[in-house]
Amino acid sequence: MACPRTKQAILDSIKRINKELGVTVVLVSHLPEVHRYLANRVILLEDGKIKEEGCPKDVTDDFFR
């Protein structure tokens, strides 16, 4: 998602689908800001195993440690 405007439009659409239709969304991304914007729960995987899970801010603060 190189274009910031397109990126935001896509993220807004995903958020709206989740809220208005009640559809669960599973998202894979390496961008902490995406998780913080969309998620209410984040799971950090390392070598295929759960390293951490919880609220987006707490977990994404540890992404690069």
MOPE-V375489 format. One record per residue. SS is DSSP state (H for helix, E for strand, C for the rest). PHI is phi in whole degrees, 0 to 359 (999 if undefined). Layout:
[[SS/PHI] [SS/PHI]]
//
This chain:
[[C/999] [C/284] [C/275] [H/303] [H/293] [H/294] [H/303] [H/294] [H/297] [H/294] [H/297] [H/298] [H/296] [H/298] [H/297] [H/294] [H/300] [H/298] [H/288] [H/282] [H/257] [C/69] [C/276] [C/287] [C/242] [C/253] [C/238] [C/244] [C/203] [C/259] [C/260] [H/304] [H/294] [H/292] [H/297] [H/295] [H/283] [H/259] [C/268] [C/249] [C/207] [E/231] [E/241] [E/261] [E/258] [E/222] [C/55] [C/77] [E/238] [E/290] [E/267] [E/200] [E/210] [E/157] [C/289] [H/307] [H/298] [H/298] [H/288] [H/290] [H/298] [C/265] [C/304] [C/249] [C/270]]
//
